[in-house]
């Protein structure tokens, strides 16, 4: 399990995919989740499931910090922000 905090108007810039699923639990703030071409709100108390293999990204669209937990299986214990920061 990892805890992400995105500053206002920050997030994962590029849509990405990987073979493992993950579950998200929004702790505070407001943002958006793009999963398989659809956009859904992220708000405190909401949760979502991202199946493995689907394109996705998350971002803060508000003036407040966005904080959420990301739960992955052991093979998914990587940092997706660093993983996608290739030249």
Residue pairs with C-beta under 8 A, 6 or more apart in sequence:
1 69
1 70
1 71
1 72
2 69
2 70
2 72
2 79
3 27
3 67
3 68
3 69
3 70
4 58
4 67
4 68
4 69
4 70
5 65
5 66
5 67
6 29
6 31
6 58
6 59
6 60
6 65
6 66
6 67
7 60
7 65
8 60
8 62
8 63
8 64
8 65
9 59
9 60
9 61
9 62
10 59
10 60
11 31
11 57
11 58
11 59
11 60
11 66
12 57
12 58
12 59
12 80
12 81
12 84
13 57
14 57
14 84
15 34
15 55
15 56
15 57
16 55
16 56
16 57
16 80
16 83
16 84
17 53
17 54
17 55
17 56
18 52
18 53
18 76
18 78
18 80
18 83
19 52
19 53
19 75
20 52
20 72
20 73
20 75
20 76
21 49
21 50
21 51
21 52
21 72
21 73
21 76
22 49
22 50
22 70
22 71
22 72
22 76
23 47
23 48
23 49
23 50
23 70
23 71
24 33
24 42
24 47
24 48
24 49
24 50
24 58
24 68
24 69
24 70
24 71
25 46
25 47
25 68
25 69
25 71
26 42
26 43
26 44
26 45
26 46
26 47
26 66
26 67
26 68
27 44
27 67
27 68
27 69
28 44
28 64
28 65
28 66
28 67
29 42
29 43
29 44
29 60
29 62
29 64
29 65
29 66
29 67
30 41
30 42
30 43
30 60
30 61
30 62
30 64
30 66
31 41
31 42
31 58
31 59
31 60
31 61
31 62
31 66
31 68
32 39
32 40
32 41
32 42
32 58
32 59
32 61
33 39
33 40
33 41
33 42
33 48
33 50
33 56
33 57
33 58
34 55
34 56
34 57
34 58
34 59
35 48
35 50
35 54
35 55
35 56
36 54
36 55
36 56
37 55
40 48
42 48
42 58
42 66
42 68
50 56
58 68
59 66
60 66
